[in-house]
């Protein structure tokens, strides 16, 4: 399956994943209805039609900021717990391929799914509640698909220090999940020193208040209050997500847990976010270093990515 392609519209670049209503070769004729999407073939190219307004993933900001759709929503809608679908994210530093899968609802989850999919079940996850097991399995299925795209189809992703995924030698990557979706990315280690992605659902009022209190400082709260655009709830979730992405990308180098105060958001753009390091974390992560994040929106989902190289990009 392939998803991606770039088209020009309104002076900006957009990534489209136009679904083609076609069953892939090998799809069983008696495939249950809920599994049909796992066998759809997705394709896009110069001739792909732009999405309709109802199907757009859009981030709207005040002023001259362009509306930037990315067809992550189509992939999210097609994702199933059985397969991780690839989605090409046309970021400012080049196309990034994510693999996305649905998380099985806890009430329907069966731990035997680990064995069926050939995914190792760690003891700590075996003792966890079904919700955590379902999220872990979906994340590892995405990670396996991402590694298969690098020519490592049989690779397992274990757990390293700080509860981070243990990627095979020569690779780096990141896994994220919400209660309904999981995503993963893998790259050759030579491409960057670390990468972090974070997928979040914009919380309700109580959850948003807790997020703002824990993850944002007074300066950041003031910045978002005057930013306009998709709403302060979405922007606050975005900053929280960016800080999570930064931790995932930098944790192996830093070698310890660090707080949300280690970096501070100083600018939110149409499809990027900029933070400044405020704490001495490592020889190459010193106060004053500016770090830029790619961001995307789909409905109530927020997605951020930080690719760490020097200089920070």
Buried (B, 14 or more C-beta within 10 A) or exposed (E): BBBBBBBEEEEEBBBBBBBEEEEEEEBEEEEEEEBEBBBBBBBBEEEBEBBEEEBBBBBBBEEEBBBBBBBBBBBBBBBBBBBBBBBBBBBEEEEBBBBBBBBBEBEEBEBEBBEEBEBEBEEEBEEBEBBBBBBBBBBBBBBBBBBBBBEBEEBBBEBEEEEBBEBBEEBBBBBBBBEBBBBBBBBEBEEBBBBBBBBBBBBEEEEBEEBBEEBBBEEBBEBBEEBBBBEBBBBBBBBBBBBBBBBBBBBBBBEEEBEBEBBBBEEBBBBBBBBBBBBEBEEBBEEEBBBBBBBBBBEEBBBBBBBBEEEBB
